[in-house]
Amino acid sequence: MRKLLRSQDILLLGLAGGLDLFEEINDPLSLVSKSYENMYGWVPKKYKRHNFSHLVWRNIKTGFIEKVEKNGEIYIRLTSQGSQKIIREFPLLSLQKKKWDKKWRFAIFDIQEVNKNVRDQLRKKLKELGFGMLQKSVFISPHDVLKDLLEFIENLSLDESVYAFEASALAVGDLKELANKAWKLDSLNDRYNHIVDKIKEIKNSHLTTNSDRVNSLKKTLKSEYLGVILQDPFLPEELLPLDWLGEKAKNLIKAL
């Protein structure tokens, strides 16, 4: 996906937990003054509370989040409208649990250097949709995203420069090796491994669970995890390496 996150993205993704965990932020005084400190996602350290409060209220007004009362306490949480906005902005997050239909989607293009900006836009879009690069101008994906891609191609009038199609079989050797090459899974797995190791260090440390040091580490790791999942193509299990740590990292982050 490789997308520059806006403050609104951070807020909604934090509440959504990557669309895999329903999150609520406790705000007992209804002031939204300290809730950012407990966010599942990440709010930049220099992001002032005043600005964050305005961000929250603005998103309540637009209907992306809502305030609810539970057991006498006030919480803010993501609405279905907010979830749909995240899916539109980060479409791969909604494909995490979808069963693979065993089909492959291809995008092959020939765009001249004079149209470099258009070519870069296309490559960016392909990556946002979870495509991996087989060769310089050949991208591949196991996800059912051709509709979104074709709309993009049409909007940019690239019909004669880009060929997008679907195939039910792929004549290659080891699919896991192909996936590792196209999506650089080893590098991504190293980042998940770093998160797993750091969480283990926290659990095994002598620091108390509520210490400022531990809370700071937790926030840093949640920030790092959010960055990793926005790079993750969320491939089907059949294409992942046997030692894939994405699920383990997710569960450990939830436990924080």
C-alpha positions as a Python dict, from the first residue, in 0.01 Angstrom:
ca = {
    (1, 'M'): (0, 0, 0),
    (2, 'R'): (294, 232, 70),
    (3, 'K'): (89, 539, 136),
    (4, 'L'): (168, 854, 329),
    (5, 'L'): (-54, 846, 635),
    (6, 'R'): (-260, 1148, 727),
    (7, 'S'): (-365, 1217, 1086),
    (8, 'Q'): (-717, 1098, 1002),
    (9, 'D'): (-579, 771, 861),
    (10, 'I'): (-384, 714, 1182),
    (11, 'L'): (-691, 774, 1398),
    (12, 'L'): (-924, 546, 1197),
    (13, 'L'): (-664, 271, 1145),
    (14, 'G'): (-589, 284, 1516),
    (15, 'L'): (-952, 234, 1607),
    (16, 'A'): (-991, -38, 1344),
    (17, 'G'): (-682, -229, 1448),
    (18, 'G'): (-614, -300, 1082),
    (19, 'L'): (-979, -403, 1035),
    (20, 'D'): (-908, -717, 1230),
    (21, 'L'): (-978, -603, 1585),
    (22, 'F'): (-1260, -387, 1713),
    (23, 'E'): (-1109, -115, 1928),
    (24, 'E'): (-1258, 142, 2159),
    (25, 'I'): (-1079, 428, 2328),
    (26, 'N'): (-1187, 503, 2681),
    (27, 'D'): (-1259, 870, 2738),
    (28, 'P'): (-1425, 881, 3083),
    (29, 'L'): (-1449, 1262, 3099),
    (30, 'S'): (-1584, 1296, 2745),
    (31, 'L'): (-1301, 1538, 2674),
    (32, 'V'): (-1090, 1318, 2448),
    (33, 'S'): (-793, 1471, 2627),
    (34, 'K'): (-584, 1164, 2701),
    (35, 'S'): (-734, 902, 2474),
    (36, 'Y'): (-457, 937, 2217),
    (37, 'E'): (-211, 799, 2473),
    (38, 'N'): (-393, 465, 2468),
    (39, 'M'): (-454, 438, 2095),
    (40, 'Y'): (-401, 104, 1928),
    (41, 'G'): (-242, 284, 1637),
    (42, 'W'): (1, 573, 1651),
    (43, 'V'): (-25, 943, 1701),
    (44, 'P'): (299, 1136, 1638),
    (45, 'K'): (472, 1243, 1958),
    (46, 'K'): (460, 1607, 1854),
    (47, 'Y'): (88, 1595, 1771),
    (48, 'K'): (-69, 1840, 2017),
    (49, 'R'): (-367, 1728, 2226),
    (50, 'H'): (-564, 2030, 2109),
    (51, 'N'): (-521, 1928, 1746),
    (52, 'F'): (-604, 1566, 1825),
    (53, 'S'): (-924, 1668, 2002),
    (54, 'H'): (-1030, 1867, 1697),
    (55, 'L'): (-949, 1567, 1477),
    (56, 'V'): (-1170, 1342, 1690),
    (57, 'W'): (-1464, 1581, 1697),
    (58, 'R'): (-1434, 1643, 1323),
    (59, 'N'): (-1457, 1269, 1257),
    (60, 'I'): (-1752, 1237, 1494),
    (61, 'K'): (-1926, 1512, 1299),
    (62, 'T'): (-1859, 1340, 965),
    (63, 'G'): (-1983, 1008, 1105),
    (64, 'F'): (-1657, 812, 1082),
    (65, 'I'): (-1641, 757, 1458),
    (66, 'E'): (-1898, 780, 1735),
    (67, 'K'): (-1922, 824, 2108),
    (68, 'V'): (-2089, 547, 2306),
    (69, 'E'): (-2160, 490, 2673),
    (70, 'K'): (-2090, 152, 2829),
    (71, 'N'): (-2106, 68, 3197),
    (72, 'G'): (-2127, 437, 3278),
    (73, 'E'): (-1814, 528, 3082),
    (74, 'I'): (-1771, 712, 2753),
    (75, 'Y'): (-1584, 556, 2460),
    (76, 'I'): (-1517, 651, 2102),
    (77, 'R'): (-1525, 384, 1835),
    (78, 'L'): (-1519, 334, 1461),
    (79, 'T'): (-1852, 335, 1275),
    (80, 'S'): (-1944, 124, 972),
    (81, 'Q'): (-1901, 441, 765),
    (82, 'G'): (-1551, 479, 905),
    (83, 'S'): (-1473, 115, 825),
    (84, 'Q'): (-1585, 165, 466),
    (85, 'K'): (-1363, 470, 435),
    (86, 'I'): (-1061, 265, 548),
    (87, 'I'): (-1146, -9, 298),
    (88, 'R'): (-1162, 249, 20),
    (89, 'E'): (-832, 405, 123),
    (90, 'F'): (-654, 78, 207),
    (91, 'P'): (-834, -194, 7),
    (92, 'L'): (-594, -476, 97),
    (93, 'L'): (-687, -462, 465),
    (94, 'S'): (-1028, -607, 384),
    (95, 'L'): (-871, -907, 207),
    (96, 'Q'): (-682, -1045, 506),
    (97, 'K'): (-921, -1330, 575),
    (98, 'K'): (-1059, -1385, 227),
    (99, 'K'): (-1014, -1733, 83),
    (100, 'W'): (-799, -1751, -230),
    (101, 'D'): (-984, -1848, -547),
    (102, 'K'): (-656, -1988, -694),
    (103, 'K'): (-663, -1730, -972),
    (104, 'W'): (-390, -1486, -1070),
    (105, 'R'): (-426, -1130, -1193),
    (106, 'F'): (-169, -981, -1426),
    (107, 'A'): (-85, -627, -1529),
    (108, 'I'): (156, -576, -1817),
    (109, 'F'): (234, -228, -1942),
    (110, 'D'): (449, -35, -2185),
    (111, 'I'): (459, 332, -2097),
    (112, 'Q'): (732, 546, -2250),
    (113, 'E'): (980, 754, -2048),
    (114, 'V'): (812, 1072, -2164),
    (115, 'N'): (508, 965, -1957),
    (116, 'K'): (715, 875, -1651),
    (117, 'N'): (472, 1043, -1408),
    (118, 'V'): (182, 835, -1540),
    (119, 'R'): (392, 521, -1521),
    (120, 'D'): (482, 599, -1161),
    (121, 'Q'): (114, 653, -1077),
    (122, 'L'): (32, 313, -1224),
    (123, 'R'): (305, 138, -1029),
    (124, 'K'): (189, 308, -710),
    (125, 'K'): (-167, 194, -773),
    (126, 'L'): (-55, -163, -844),
    (127, 'K'): (131, -176, -515),
    (128, 'E'): (-168, -32, -328),
    (129, 'L'): (-378, -315, -473),
    (130, 'G'): (-126, -574, -360),
    (131, 'F'): (47, -649, -689),
    (132, 'G'): (404, -774, -678),
    (133, 'M'): (663, -713, -946),
    (134, 'L'): (775, -1015, -1147),
    (135, 'Q'): (968, -806, -1399),
    (136, 'K'): (1007, -435, -1460),
    (137, 'S'): (672, -398, -1638),
    (138, 'V'): (500, -720, -1530),
    (139, 'F'): (302, -728, -1206),
    (140, 'I'): (103, -1012, -1053),
    (141, 'S'): (-151, -1056, -773),
    (142, 'P'): (-362, -1338, -623),
    (143, 'H'): (-627, -1089, -511),
    (144, 'D'): (-955, -1023, -690),
    (145, 'V'): (-880, -656, -761),
    (146, 'L'): (-912, -633, -1139),
    (147, 'K'): (-1225, -418, -1116),
    (148, 'D'): (-1043, -148, -920),
    (149, 'L'): (-744, -169, -1153),
    (150, 'L'): (-954, -145, -1469),
    (151, 'E'): (-1133, 162, -1334),
    (152, 'F'): (-796, 323, -1267),
    (153, 'I'): (-674, 235, -1618),
    (154, 'E'): (-986, 383, -1772),
    (155, 'N'): (-965, 702, -1566),
    (156, 'L'): (-609, 762, -1684),
    (157, 'S'): (-689, 661, -2044),
    (158, 'L'): (-428, 385, -2036),
    (159, 'D'): (-633, 128, -2226),
    (160, 'E'): (-378, 102, -2505),
    (161, 'S'): (-74, 94, -2274),
    (162, 'V'): (-179, -149, -2000),
    (163, 'Y'): (-303, -505, -2034),
    (164, 'A'): (-482, -649, -1731),
    (165, 'F'): (-613, -1004, -1728),
    (166, 'E'): (-690, -1304, -1511),
    (167, 'A'): (-553, -1660, -1530),
    (168, 'S'): (-655, -1976, -1347),
    (169, 'A'): (-313, -2141, -1366),
    (170, 'L'): (49, -2035, -1343),
    (171, 'A'): (323, -2253, -1492),
    (172, 'V'): (606, -2192, -1249),
    (173, 'G'): (812, -2400, -1010),
    (174, 'D'): (780, -2317, -640),
    (175, 'L'): (499, -2068, -577),
    (176, 'K'): (649, -1968, -242),
    (177, 'E'): (976, -1875, -411),
    (178, 'L'): (788, -1673, -671),
    (179, 'A'): (594, -1492, -398),
    (180, 'N'): (911, -1418, -204),
    (181, 'K'): (1071, -1269, -515),
    (182, 'A'): (771, -1063, -624),
    (183, 'W'): (682, -924, -280),
    (184, 'K'): (1019, -940, -98),
    (185, 'L'): (862, -1143, 181),
    (186, 'D'): (1193, -1219, 355),
    (187, 'S'): (1246, -849, 423),
    (188, 'L'): (888, -804, 544),
    (189, 'N'): (916, -1109, 768),
    (190, 'D'): (1231, -965, 924),
    (191, 'R'): (1030, -661, 1026),
    (192, 'Y'): (762, -879, 1182),
    (193, 'N'): (1035, -1076, 1358),
    (194, 'H'): (1177, -756, 1505),
    (195, 'I'): (837, -672, 1653),
    (196, 'V'): (799, -1023, 1796),
    (197, 'D'): (1144, -1009, 1956),
    (198, 'K'): (1085, -666, 2108),
    (199, 'I'): (753, -771, 2260),
    (200, 'K'): (922, -1075, 2410),
    (201, 'E'): (1186, -845, 2559),
    (202, 'I'): (915, -636, 2722),
    (203, 'K'): (751, -943, 2871),
    (204, 'N'): (1083, -1075, 3000),
    (205, 'S'): (1209, -742, 3131),
    (206, 'H'): (1219, -640, 3494),
    (207, 'L'): (1017, -326, 3419),
    (208, 'T'): (666, -302, 3560),
    (209, 'T'): (389, -329, 3304),
    (210, 'N'): (269, 26, 3376),
    (211, 'S'): (607, 198, 3377),
    (212, 'D'): (664, 495, 3149),
    (213, 'R'): (943, 304, 2976),
    (214, 'V'): (719, 8, 2893),
    (215, 'N'): (434, 232, 2779),
    (216, 'S'): (673, 418, 2549),
    (217, 'L'): (801, 89, 2405),
    (218, 'K'): (447, -35, 2349),
    (219, 'K'): (353, 280, 2161),
    (220, 'T'): (665, 255, 1948),
    (221, 'L'): (590, -108, 1861),
    (222, 'K'): (231, -33, 1773),
    (223, 'S'): (354, 241, 1545),
    (224, 'E'): (603, 3, 1386),
    (225, 'Y'): (338, -265, 1342),
    (226, 'L'): (102, -22, 1172),
    (227, 'G'): (380, 64, 930),
    (228, 'V'): (447, -302, 854),
    (229, 'I'): (88, -405, 786),
    (230, 'L'): (56, -116, 541),
    (231, 'Q'): (340, -279, 346),
    (232, 'D'): (198, -632, 376),
    (233, 'P'): (32, -765, 56),
    (234, 'F'): (-171, -1010, 272),
    (235, 'L'): (-103, -1304, 46),
    (236, 'P'): (-290, -1634, 81),
    (237, 'E'): (-133, -1877, 326),
    (238, 'E'): (-35, -2106, 39),
    (239, 'L'): (212, -1842, -83),
    (240, 'L'): (370, -1752, 250),
    (241, 'P'): (695, -1898, 387),
    (242, 'L'): (661, -2162, 656),
    (243, 'D'): (817, -1933, 916),
    (244, 'W'): (588, -1639, 839),
    (245, 'L'): (544, -1426, 1152),
    (246, 'G'): (264, -1191, 1047),
    (247, 'E'): (-6, -1369, 1247),
    (248, 'K'): (215, -1407, 1554),
    (249, 'A'): (309, -1040, 1550),
    (250, 'K'): (-58, -944, 1518),
    (251, 'N'): (-160, -1156, 1816),
    (252, 'L'): (122, -1020, 2031),
    (253, 'I'): (31, -663, 1939),
    (254, 'K'): (-329, -735, 2037),
    (255, 'A'): (-207, -866, 2373),
    (256, 'L'): (-35, -534, 2442),
}
